[in-house]
Amino acid sequence: MSKKVFLPLIFGCLGLSACSGNSANQNKGKDKEKEEKIIINVEASETRLGEAVATFRSTAVLEADRQATVTTKTSGIILDILVEEGDEVKAGDVLLVLESDEQQLSLNAAMANYEKSLNNLTRAESLLKKGLSNKEQVDNLRFETKSLKAQMEQAKMNLSFTQVEAPFDGMVVKRHVKIGNLIQNATAVFDVVDFDSLQAKISVPEHHWLLMQKGLPVRFQFDAIKNKTIEGEIERIAPVVDINTGTFQVTVTVDNLDHSLHPGLFAKAEIIYDQRTDVVVVDKNAIIREDEIAYIYELVGNDKVKRTEVSLGYEMKDVIELTDGLSVGQKVITTGKGNLSPDSIVNVVNL
């Protein structure tokens, strides 16, 4: 009886171990492909309509247009001081009183001499009408009376100099003397400042010459006054350029109605020389610059991006104007853009 021989059938793979090996390699390839598509978390915002403002930024120190060191016009001992530092004064208010005995005696003598000469002139004119006096005598008395009147007015002025007055409305910011001091003519006694006349002088490069105009608005920020913007405007523009610095001076008046500002304060200033409304603006964080080119990563769908070149306009504090490249309402990447490429997969975490 013959024996039957059974041979194993081979279907494409030699044994079960070989087949299972190929299946594992295929799975690894798929996993590797998934790993290569890394998802990057980003933040995004939308382009929108806004205002574009062109500004020139600089720094300045406030000073008062009307500030004066008040000095005496005569010598003497200080009898009384009527104001102190911090007091507000009006033009003509008496600030300080000097001894005045000598000036008063001089005025009394001058008044007496004038009145005597005036009486003599009146009598001589009456006699001249009656033919009892001559014209030459009357003319001499008339000239004498005028001279004595001038001396009397000078004596009155000298007496007024013993009372030192405020030159304009303002505030006393410093007192230099004390009661009892013997002071000479032209001695400094007070510093007076008009806080309503504060201004800032800003040096502007000559290439901005044609941009500066009288009346342009100016915004100020002060380290001493947090979270408050002070308004001003250009009052005048110097007609010449400083050859040493290549700048010209712009004088700006400052709104100080509440007297919260003081001379000497340091300020950051922005001169607004052009404004445009209803323009496309975007967060500055969205802009990527490479040499002279600027571009943005635009969100496409929910998880893809497209690199779009844009043209920039005026740059503000937080946003920048787009003059070409994008329209209103387009989503752009603001945070995480440095890790992107055009084929990146993203996950927007803030939308």
C-alpha positions in Angstrom: 0.0 0.0 0.0 1.5 3.3 -1.1 2.1 6.2 1.4 0.5 9.7 0.8 2.8 12.7 1.3 1.3 16.1 2.4 3.4 19.2 1.4 2.7 22.6 3.2 1.2 25.2 0.9 3.1 28.5 0.8 1.0 31.7 0.1 3.3 34.7 -0.3 4.9 34.7 3.1 7.1 32.0 4.7 5.4 31.3 7.9 3.3 33.3 10.3 6.2 35.2 11.8 7.1 36.8 8.4 3.5 38.0 7.8 3.2 39.5 11.2 6.5 41.3 10.7 5.3 43.1 7.5 2.1 44.2 9.3 4.0 45.8 12.1 6.2 47.7 9.7 3.2 49.2 8.0 1.7 50.3 11.3 5.0 52.0 12.2 5.0 53.9 9.0 1.6 55.2 9.6 2.5 56.2 13.2 5.6 58.0 11.9 3.5 59.9 9.3 1.2 61.1 12.1 4.1 62.1 14.3 5.6 64.2 11.5 2.4 66.3 11.4 3.0 68.2 14.6 0.1 70.4 15.7 1.2 73.8 16.9 -0.8 75.8 19.4 -1.3 79.4 18.4 -3.4 82.5 19.1 -5.1 84.5 16.5 -7.1 87.7 16.0 -9.0 89.4 13.2 -8.2 92.3 11.0 -10.7 95.1 11.6 -11.5 98.7 10.7 -9.8 101.3 12.8 -8.0 104.7 12.8 -4.5 105.2 11.6 -2.6 107.9 13.3 0.8 109.2 12.2 2.9 110.6 15.0 6.3 112.0 15.8 7.5 110.8 19.2 10.0 112.6 21.3 10.6 113.8 24.9 10.4 117.2 26.5 10.6 119.0 29.8 7.8 121.3 30.8 8.5 125.0 31.4 6.4 128.0 32.1 6.3 130.7 29.4 5.6 133.3 32.2 7.9 132.8 35.1 9.9 135.5 36.8 12.3 136.2 39.7 10.8 139.3 41.4 13.4 141.8 42.4 13.4 145.0 44.4 13.7 148.4 42.8 15.1 150.1 45.9 17.0 149.3 49.1 15.8 149.0 52.7 14.8 146.8 55.5 12.0 144.2 55.0 9.1 145.1 57.4 6.6 142.6 56.3 6.2 139.5 54.0 2.6 139.1 52.8 2.8 135.8 50.8 4.4 132.5 51.2 5.4 129.7 48.8 2.4 128.0 47.3 0.2 131.1 47.5 -1.6 132.2 44.4 -1.4 135.9 43.5 -2.9 138.3 41.1 -1.0 140.9 39.1 -0.4 144.0 41.3 -0.8 142.1 44.6 1.7 143.3 47.2 4.2 140.6 48.1 6.6 142.4 50.4 6.9 145.7 52.2 10.1 147.6 52.8 10.7 150.5 55.2 9.5 153.7 53.6 10.1 156.6 56.0 12.8 158.2 53.8 10.7 157.9 50.6 7.6 159.3 52.4 9.6 162.4 53.6 10.9 163.0 50.1 7.4 162.8 48.7 6.1 165.2 51.3 8.8 167.7 50.5 8.2 167.3 46.7 4.5 167.8 47.1 5.0 171.0 49.2 7.4 172.5 46.7 5.0 171.7 43.8 2.0 173.2 45.6 3.9 176.3 46.4 5.1 176.8 42.8 1.6 176.1 41.5 0.1 178.8 43.8 2.8 181.3 42.6 2.0 180.4 39.0 -1.7 180.9 39.6 -1.1 184.3 41.2 1.3 185.5 38.5 -1.2 184.5 35.7 -3.9 186.6 37.5 -1.5 189.6 37.7 -0.6 189.2 34.1 -4.2 189.6 33.1 -4.3 192.9 35.0 -1.1 194.1 33.5 0.8 193.9 36.8 3.2 191.2 35.8 5.2 190.3 32.6 5.0 187.2 30.4 8.6 186.2 31.0 8.0 185.9 34.8 4.9 183.8 34.2 6.7 181.5 31.7 9.5 180.9 34.2 7.0 180.0 36.9 5.2 177.6 34.5 8.5 175.7 33.7 9.4 175.6 37.4 6.0 174.1 38.3 6.3 171.4 35.6 9.8 170.5 36.9 8.5 170.3 40.5 5.5 168.2 39.4 7.9 165.7 37.8 10.0 165.6 41.0 6.8 164.9 43.0 5.9 162.0 40.6 9.3 160.6 40.9 9.0 160.7 44.7 5.6 158.9 44.5 7.3 156.2 42.3 10.2 155.8 44.8 7.6 155.3 47.6 5.8 152.7 45.5 9.0 150.8 45.1 8.9 150.0 48.9 6.0 147.7 48.1 7.0 144.8 45.9 4.2 143.7 43.6 3.4 140.5 41.6 4.2 141.1 37.9 1.4 138.8 36.7 -1.2 136.2 37.9 0.5 133.1 39.2 1.9 131.2 42.2 4.7 132.0 44.5 7.1 129.0 44.2 10.1 130.3 46.2 10.9 133.0 48.8 14.5 134.2 48.9 14.4 136.6 51.9 13.2 137.0 55.5 11.7 139.8 57.6 14.3 142.1 58.9 16.8 141.6 56.1 18.5 144.7 54.8 18.4 144.3 51.0 19.8 146.4 48.2 18.3 147.4 44.9 17.7 144.5 42.4 17.7 141.9 45.1 15.8 138.7 44.2 12.9 138.2 46.7 10.4 135.8 45.1 10.0 133.4 42.2 6.5 133.6 40.6 5.2 131.1 38.0 2.0 131.2 35.9 1.0 127.5 35.8 -1.6 128.3 33.0 1.3 129.1 30.7 3.1 125.8 30.7 4.7 124.7 27.5 7.1 122.1 26.1 9.8 122.7 23.6 10.4 119.7 21.3 13.4 119.3 19.0 12.2 117.9 15.6 14.6 116.5 12.9 14.8 118.7 9.8 13.3 116.0 7.5 10.0 116.6 9.4 10.0 120.3 8.5 7.0 120.2 6.1 4.9 117.9 8.4 4.9 120.4 11.4 2.1 123.0 11.4 0.7 125.4 14.0 -2.3 123.9 15.7 -1.4 120.2 15.3 -2.5 118.2 18.4 0.0 116.8 20.8 -0.4 114.1 23.4 1.7 113.9 26.6 2.4 111.1 29.0 4.1 111.8 32.3 5.9 109.4 34.6 4.7 111.5 37.5 1.0 111.1 36.5 0.1 107.5 35.7 -2.6 106.5 33.2 -3.5 110.0 32.1 -3.0 111.7 28.8 -2.5 115.4 28.7 -3.5 117.3 25.5 -1.7 120.2 23.9 -1.1 121.8 20.5 1.7 123.4 18.5 1.8 127.1 19.3 4.8 128.1 17.2 7.6 126.7 15.0 11.1 128.1 14.9 11.9 129.4 11.5 15.5 128.1 11.4 17.3 124.8 11.8 20.1 124.4 14.3 23.2 123.6 12.2 24.8 121.7 15.1 21.9 119.2 15.7 20.0 119.3 12.4 16.8 120.0 14.3 14.3 122.8 14.7 12.3 123.7 17.8 8.6 123.3 18.1 6.8 125.0 21.0 3.7 123.3 22.3 1.2 124.7 24.8 -0.1 122.3 27.5 -3.6 122.1 28.9 -3.1 122.6 32.7 -6.5 123.9 33.8 -6.5 121.7 36.9 -2.9 122.8 37.8 -1.8 119.2 38.1 1.3 119.8 36.1 4.4 121.7 37.2 7.5 123.1 35.5 10.3 120.6 35.3 8.2 117.5 34.7 9.6 115.1 32.1 7.2 114.1 29.4 6.9 111.7 26.5 5.3 113.6 23.6 3.5 112.5 20.4 2.9 115.1 17.7 -0.1 113.9 15.6 0.6 115.1 12.0 -1.9 112.9 10.1 -5.0 110.8 10.8 -7.0 108.4 8.7 -10.3 106.7 9.6 -12.0 103.4 8.5 -8.7 101.7 7.4 -7.7 98.1 7.9 -5.7 97.5 11.0 -4.2 94.5 12.6 -2.4 93.6 15.9 1.3 94.4 15.7 2.0 91.0 17.1 0.9 89.5 13.8 3.6 91.2 11.7 6.7 89.3 10.7 9.5 91.5 9.1 12.3 90.3 6.9 14.5 93.1 5.6 12.1 95.3 3.6 9.3 92.7 3.4 6.5 92.2 5.9 4.2 89.2 6.0 1.4 87.6 8.0 0.4 84.0 8.6 -3.3 83.9 7.7 -5.5 81.2 9.2 -7.1 79.0 6.5 -10.0 76.9 7.7 -9.6 75.7 11.2 -6.1 74.3 11.3 -4.1 75.5 8.3 -2.1 78.7 7.6 -1.0 80.7 4.6 1.9 83.1 4.4 0.6 86.4 3.0 2.8 89.4 2.1 1.3 92.7 3.3 2.0 96.4 2.8 2.2 98.5 6.0 1.0 102.0 6.7 1.0 104.0 9.9 2.1 102.2 13.1 0.3 102.9 16.4 1.0 101.7 19.9 -0.8 98.3 19.6 -1.9 98.0 16.0 -0.6 98.8 12.5 -2.3 99.9 9.3 -2.5 97.5 6.4 -2.6 99.2 3.0 -2.5 96.0 1.0 -2.6 92.3 1.4 -5.6 91.6 3.6 -9.2 92.8 4.1 -11.4 93.3 7.1 -12.4 90.2 9.1 -9.6 87.8 8.2 -8.0 85.7 10.9 -4.3 86.1 11.4 -1.8 84.4 13.8 -0.5 86.6 16.6 1.2 84.3 19.0 3.3 81.2 18.0 3.9 82.5 14.5 7.7 82.1 14.9 7.3 78.3 14.8 5.2 78.2 11.7 5.8 77.3 8.0 3.3 77.3 5.2 2.5 73.6 5.7 2.0 73.7 9.5 -1.0 72.4 11.2 -2.3 74.6 14.0 -4.6 74.6 16.9 -6.1 78.1 17.7 -6.5 78.2 21.5 -8.2 81.6 21.8 -11.0 81.5 19.2 
